Amino acid sequence: MKTILCYGDSNTYGYNPMNGYRYPENVRWTGRLQRLLGGYYNVVEEGCNGRTTVYDDPLEGWKNGLGYLRPCLNSHKPVDFVIMMLGSNDLKETFHASAEEIANGAGKLVEVIQTFTMEKQGFEPKIILVSPPEIGEGIRTSPFYGQFCENAIGRSREFPSNYRRIADKYHCIFFNAAEYISPSEEDSLHLMPEAHKVFADELYRLIIKLDKEL
């Protein structure tokens, strides 16, 4: 059995923008991916609302993705694939981070994944670095407005080129989520069920392709 670790934020957790609760397993992209891949794979959900790449939230510093990454990798080893989608929360006003800085933060996580897994399990997993979906045009009317402002829209559109640069640097697989999915009109941040389905379908095709190449 191969383990696929899905390391992300609220869109990996499965936050429902309509009510603030969590989508059921059969709606979340992680759950859909598990069903598509079948029993030969174990899809591990490690999504946390508000998780950043390397930034300490002033109120909830434990949501820094770097701090939890090593324990997470160690708990689930051996890990064969890591799908990492982080960076949206780094767009919050409190961090004042550019798209380049955010992508560099994702790069630090990729480097940790590579070095730590070599140490603890003797091989590096295939890393799929996901450039997150864009922030929606309606962010001004979002319940999260203030944490995110209009400038987050433009910075999110700069993610793909910057994340591709990081993927090339660390020789991992680049995946541009914005090519396939967009956030809800409800809050301009979180995915609706159809987006979860499309995302799972595209990742399924990618993983099957990668597995055939191994």
Backbone torsions as a table, in degrees:
resi	resn	phi	psi	omega
1	MET	NA	138.9	179.3
2	LYS	-105.4	137.7	-178.0
3	THR	-100.3	130.1	177.1
4	ILE	-115.7	111.3	179.8
5	LEU	-91.9	122.2	-180.0
6	CYS	-104.8	104.8	-172.2
7	TYR	-109.9	113.5	-174.5
8	GLY	-161.7	-159.7	-176.6
9	ASP	-111.1	-143.8	-174.5
10	SER	-66.3	-26.4	178.0
11	ASN	-79.2	-11.0	168.4
12	THR	-93.0	-34.9	174.4
13	TYR	-62.4	-37.5	-179.5
14	GLY	101.6	38.6	-179.2
15	TYR	-65.3	130.2	179.7
16	ASN	-93.9	112.5	-176.3
17	PRO	-69.2	-12.7	-178.5
18	MET	-80.5	-27.6	-176.0
19	ASN	-141.2	-3.8	179.2
20	GLY	81.3	0.1	177.5
21	TYR	-91.3	-169.5	-179.1
22	ARG	-104.4	135.2	173.9
23	TYR	-61.0	149.3	174.1
24	PRO	-66.8	163.6	-174.9
25	GLU	-56.5	-36.8	-176.3
26	ASN	-75.9	-3.9	175.9
27	VAL	-103.3	-37.7	-177.4
28	ARG	-60.5	143.9	-178.6
29	TRP	-61.4	-31.4	178.6
30	THR	-65.8	-43.8	178.1
31	GLY	-66.4	-39.9	177.3
32	ARG	-63.8	-41.4	179.2
33	LEU	-62.3	-40.8	178.2
34	GLN	-59.7	-44.3	-179.4
35	ARG	-66.3	-38.9	179.2
36	LEU	-65.7	-39.8	-175.9
37	LEU	-79.7	-30.9	177.9
38	GLY	84.2	-170.1	-169.0
39	GLY	-73.8	-10.1	179.2
40	TYR	-76.8	-12.1	-179.0
41	TYR	-122.0	147.7	173.8
42	ASN	-118.3	108.4	-178.8
43	VAL	-90.9	116.0	-176.2
44	VAL	-100.6	122.0	179.5
45	GLU	-88.1	119.5	175.2
46	GLU	-133.0	62.8	177.5
47	GLY	-103.4	138.3	-179.9
48	CYS	-135.2	125.1	177.7
49	ASN	-57.1	129.3	176.3
50	GLY	84.3	0.7	-177.5
51	ARG	-64.4	136.8	176.3
52	THR	-105.7	-178.8	172.4
53	THR	-77.1	-70.2	-174.9
54	VAL	-131.7	9.2	-175.2
55	TYR	-95.4	140.0	175.5
56	ASP	-88.1	116.3	174.1
57	ASP	-64.0	134.2	-177.1
58	PRO	-62.9	-22.8	179.6
59	LEU	-103.2	-31.6	-176.7
60	GLU	-134.2	71.1	-176.3
61	GLY	-61.2	-20.9	-179.6
62	TRP	-70.0	-4.1	178.7
63	LYS	-88.9	6.0	174.3
64	ASN	-66.2	120.1	-176.0
65	GLY	-65.0	-25.1	-179.5
66	LEU	-69.7	-40.1	-176.1
67	GLY	-63.8	-32.9	-176.7
68	TYR	-95.3	-9.9	-170.0
69	LEU	-64.1	-48.8	-177.9
70	ARG	-62.9	-48.9	177.0
71	PRO	-58.3	-36.5	-179.9
72	CYS	-65.5	-47.7	178.6
73	LEU	-61.8	-39.4	-178.6
74	ASN	-69.1	-34.7	-179.3
75	SER	-67.7	-32.3	-171.8
76	HIS	-107.5	3.4	-177.9
77	LYS	-64.9	148.8	1.8
78	PRO	-79.0	137.5	-179.3
79	VAL	-107.1	127.6	-176.9
80	ASP	-96.7	-33.6	177.6
81	PHE	-134.5	145.3	168.0
82	VAL	-125.2	122.3	172.1
83	ILE	-103.3	112.1	-176.4
84	MET	-115.4	119.9	176.6
85	MET	-128.0	94.4	178.8
86	LEU	-136.9	156.5	177.3
87	GLY	135.7	-25.8	-178.8
88	SER	-60.5	-43.1	-178.2
89	ASN	-70.7	-20.8	176.7
90	ASP	-67.9	-14.7	178.6
91	LEU	-78.9	-4.0	179.2
92	LYS	-60.4	148.3	-177.8
93	GLU	-57.4	-32.5	-174.4
94	THR	-63.9	-23.4	-175.4
95	PHE	-95.3	-21.9	179.1
96	HIS	51.4	42.7	-174.1
97	ALA	-101.2	137.1	174.6
98	SER	-80.4	165.0	176.8
99	ALA	-60.4	-36.5	178.4
100	GLU	-64.4	-43.9	179.5
101	GLU	-65.7	-38.5	179.7
102	ILE	-65.6	-44.2	177.8
103	ALA	-63.2	-37.4	177.1
104	ASN	-63.2	-36.4	175.2
105	GLY	-62.7	-42.2	175.8
106	ALA	-61.7	-35.8	178.4
107	GLY	-63.3	-36.8	176.7
108	LYS	-61.9	-37.8	178.6
109	LEU	-68.3	-41.3	177.1
110	VAL	-59.3	-43.7	179.6
111	GLU	-61.9	-40.3	177.5
112	VAL	-64.2	-43.9	178.8
113	ILE	-56.7	-46.3	-176.6
114	GLN	-66.6	-47.6	-176.3
115	THR	-72.9	-40.8	-176.1
116	PHE	-69.8	-40.4	179.9
117	THR	-68.8	-35.6	175.6
118	MET	-60.7	-39.1	-179.6
119	GLU	-70.7	-43.3	-170.0
120	LYS	-94.7	-24.7	-179.0
121	GLN	-129.5	-3.3	172.7
122	GLY	85.0	0.6	176.2
123	PHE	-155.6	155.8	177.7
124	GLU	-89.0	138.1	172.9
125	PRO	-74.7	161.5	168.6
126	LYS	-70.4	124.3	-177.8
127	ILE	-106.4	123.4	174.1
128	ILE	-103.1	106.7	-180.0
129	LEU	-90.0	112.7	-175.9
130	VAL	-96.4	123.1	169.9
131	SER	-78.1	118.7	-170.6
132	PRO	-64.0	162.4	175.4
133	PRO	-60.4	158.0	177.4
134	GLU	-69.0	155.8	169.5
135	ILE	-75.9	136.5	-175.3
136	GLY	-72.3	156.4	-179.3
137	GLU	-62.9	-23.2	-176.1
138	GLY	-90.6	22.3	-174.6
139	ILE	-57.8	-27.9	-178.1
140	ARG	-63.6	-27.4	179.4
141	THR	-100.6	7.2	-179.5
142	SER	-75.4	147.7	172.1
143	PRO	-59.4	-17.6	-178.2
144	PHE	-98.1	8.2	178.8
145	TYR	-65.1	137.6	-173.0
146	GLY	110.2	-51.5	168.6
147	GLN	-68.0	-41.9	174.9
148	PHE	-117.4	136.3	178.2
149	CYS	-120.3	-179.6	-174.6
150	GLU	-57.7	-30.8	-178.6
151	ASN	-65.3	-17.4	178.2
152	ALA	-67.5	-26.0	-178.8
153	ILE	-63.2	-53.2	-178.8
154	GLY	-62.7	-40.3	179.5
155	ARG	-65.5	-37.3	179.1
156	SER	-65.2	-29.2	178.5
157	ARG	-74.0	-13.9	176.7
158	GLU	-91.1	-2.6	-179.3
159	PHE	-59.8	-50.2	-171.7
160	PRO	-54.5	-47.9	-178.5
161	SER	-65.3	-36.9	-179.7
162	ASN	-74.4	-38.3	178.0
163	TYR	-70.7	-34.9	176.2
164	ARG	-62.5	-38.8	177.2
165	ARG	-59.2	-43.3	179.5
166	ILE	-67.3	-42.5	179.1
167	ALA	-60.7	-41.5	178.1
168	ASP	-65.2	-41.5	-178.3
169	LYS	-61.3	-41.3	-175.1
170	TYR	-102.3	7.7	175.3
171	HIS	57.7	45.2	174.1
172	CYS	-115.3	179.0	-173.4
173	ILE	-90.7	128.8	179.9
174	PHE	-94.8	136.3	177.2
175	PHE	-137.0	120.7	-179.3
176	ASN	-96.0	99.8	-177.8
177	ALA	-62.2	-31.0	-176.9
178	ALA	-65.3	-17.1	175.5
179	GLU	-69.3	-22.1	-171.6
180	TYR	-119.7	-30.5	-172.2
181	ILE	-135.8	155.3	177.3
182	SER	-133.1	157.0	179.0
183	PRO	-73.0	168.6	-179.9
184	SER	-69.3	155.3	172.0
185	GLU	-72.9	-18.9	-177.8
186	GLU	-64.4	-45.4	-177.5
187	ASP	-136.0	1.1	176.2
188	SER	63.6	15.0	-177.9
189	LEU	-130.6	-43.3	-169.4
190	HIS	-105.6	154.6	-171.8
191	LEU	-85.1	144.4	171.6
192	MET	-87.1	166.7	-176.6
193	PRO	-54.6	-39.6	-178.6
194	GLU	-63.6	-36.9	177.8
195	ALA	-66.5	-38.3	175.5
196	HIS	-60.3	-41.1	-179.8
197	LYS	-64.7	-47.8	-178.6
198	VAL	-62.5	-43.6	-179.8
199	PHE	-60.6	-46.4	178.7
200	ALA	-61.2	-42.8	-179.6
201	ASP	-61.0	-43.9	-177.7
202	GLU	-69.4	-40.1	177.7
203	LEU	-66.8	-36.9	176.7
204	TYR	-57.8	-48.1	179.9
205	ARG	-61.2	-39.9	-179.7
206	LEU	-66.3	-45.5	-177.8
207	ILE	-65.3	-41.9	177.6
208	ILE	-60.7	-41.8	178.0
209	LYS	-62.8	-45.4	-179.2
210	LEU	-64.9	-39.0	-178.0
211	ASP	-66.0	-34.2	178.8
212	LYS	-68.3	-25.9	-178.0
213	GLU	-83.6	-13.5	-177.7
214	LEU	-73.4	NA	NA
